[in-house]
Amino acid sequence: MSAGTIPGGAGPADGFADLTAVDRRRQQRAWNWYDWANSAYYTTVLSVMFGPYLATVAGRAAGCASGEDPCSRTVSVLGIPLAAGSLPLYVTTFATIVSAFLLPVVGAFVDRSPRKKMHMAWTAWAGAFFCALLFFVKGDDWQLGVVTVVLSSVLAGCSLVSYYAILVDISTEEERDGASSRGWAWGYLGGGILLALNLVLFLGHRSFGVSEGMAVRVSLLSAGLWWAGFTIIPVLRLRNYAPRGVVPARGTLVERSFGQLITTLRELRAFPMTLTFLVAYLFYNDGIQTVLYAAAIYGDKQLHLSQTVLIATILMIQFVAFGGALFFGRMAARHGAYRLILTGVLIWMVVVIAAMFLPARNAVLFAILAIVIGVVMGGTQALSRSFFSLLIPRGREGEYFALYNAAERGTSWFGMLLFGLVFQFSGSYRPAVAALVVFFVLGAVFLRRLDPEQGIREAGNAVPGAA
């Protein structure tokens, strides 16, 4: 048994019951720091900087002239010709598919480990290392960018499997919504602060005496350093917790991992409410991710807003989401996470329909809609994580959260496909945005089929008072 590991067993020693409320809150504060740490990667790298930069670097290799945007000439990836301008999308899609297959196996391993925080740490530090290597992507060396971003993205997903599983060890059912909401809020704040600093460097690169490309490379490097550096805090402060309720398995580590994966997939039939929520989350989360990705395109190409307005809006969403996560967390204490998630999905329906009718060049209305997006985005994402934790049988946290992440990562391209197809056939981004309402409608339909109390009891967890 490793130092600091709390032994499992029956009664109060099993789980979080042996921790006082003060001690649990201290552990939750330490846990929040990893949201702060990894959000820098998702905001600065994946959401803002990496895609346009890789397209530019690949465009040079393809022979596109400076200012030719987007570049339709191709580069060869394993013998397959791909348009330079589309390369970032293909790379991200490939990373999500790899993650969808890998994460359940990682989750099975995490459930059997008494050192969850160290698995989180080592995968985080490895991911941050590959993220930092993006600094060396320059000229026409797009291959290094492809390899490093795929590895960093997959490793980030692996670290989150352990991170989410730890939430169950450090909080009671009653505390889960608040703990998850504070974590998401902390993540939005940390990611927003670094993104703001990087955008200052990027927009004022001449004042700092660096080229635009160097400003991007420094920003990518800063995300890796931020991610690695702040991960040290939860590693030092979090405890390790012994695995509980793990089904005995034989064979090698890989055989045991796949064996538990198969067992979990079979068990899902015995937890219909858990499966129903996973399907609902698959749909409405896909809609959320697509809206966030398409917002800049819609604002630029359809509403003809300036880059200054769009950048300011991106930052505003990050900081508004900080407050939105905390607000939804407090409301969940009164009304329950399930009701707040369903309310959030209904608000998303209104958002995408309203976006269709936004007048061009009206920055004020665009900003108002962005504020609504920030509030509801922070709330729905935070409460989805905590609510799903209540639908997981004890000892299966890593495996089930791996399925949760796999559902998110492996299908998050459906929304972009629909968005692109509607634009291609209509020639306008307005109906393309409105078409995304289908994902929220389907999410709401499955949520309405869910009985939260039944699902929580079936998983063997206590029903929070506001559920």
Secondary structure, DSSP 8 states (H G I E B T S, - for coil): --TTEE---SGGGSSGGGS-HHHHHHHHHHHHHHHHHHHHIIIIIIIIIHHHHHHHHHHHHHT--TT--S---EEEETTEEEEGGGHHHHHHHHHHHHHHHHHHHHHHHHHT-S-HHHHHHHHHHHHHHHHHGGGG--TT-HHHHHHHHHHHHHHHHHHHHHHHHHHHHS--TTTHHHHHHHHHHHHHHHHHHHHHHHHHHHHTTTTTT--HHHHHHHHHHHHHHHHHHHHHHHHHH--EE---S-----S-HHHHHHHHHHHHHHHGGG-HHHHHHHHHHHHHHHHHHHHHHHHHHIIIIIS---HHHHHHHHHHHHHHHHHHHHHHHHHHHHH-HHHHHHHHHHHHHHHHHHHHT--TT-HHHHHHHHHHHHHHHHHHHHHHHHHHHHTS-TT-HHHHHHHHHHHHHHHTTHHHHHHHHHHHHHS-HHHHHHHTHHHHHHHHHHHHT--HHHHHHHTT----TT-
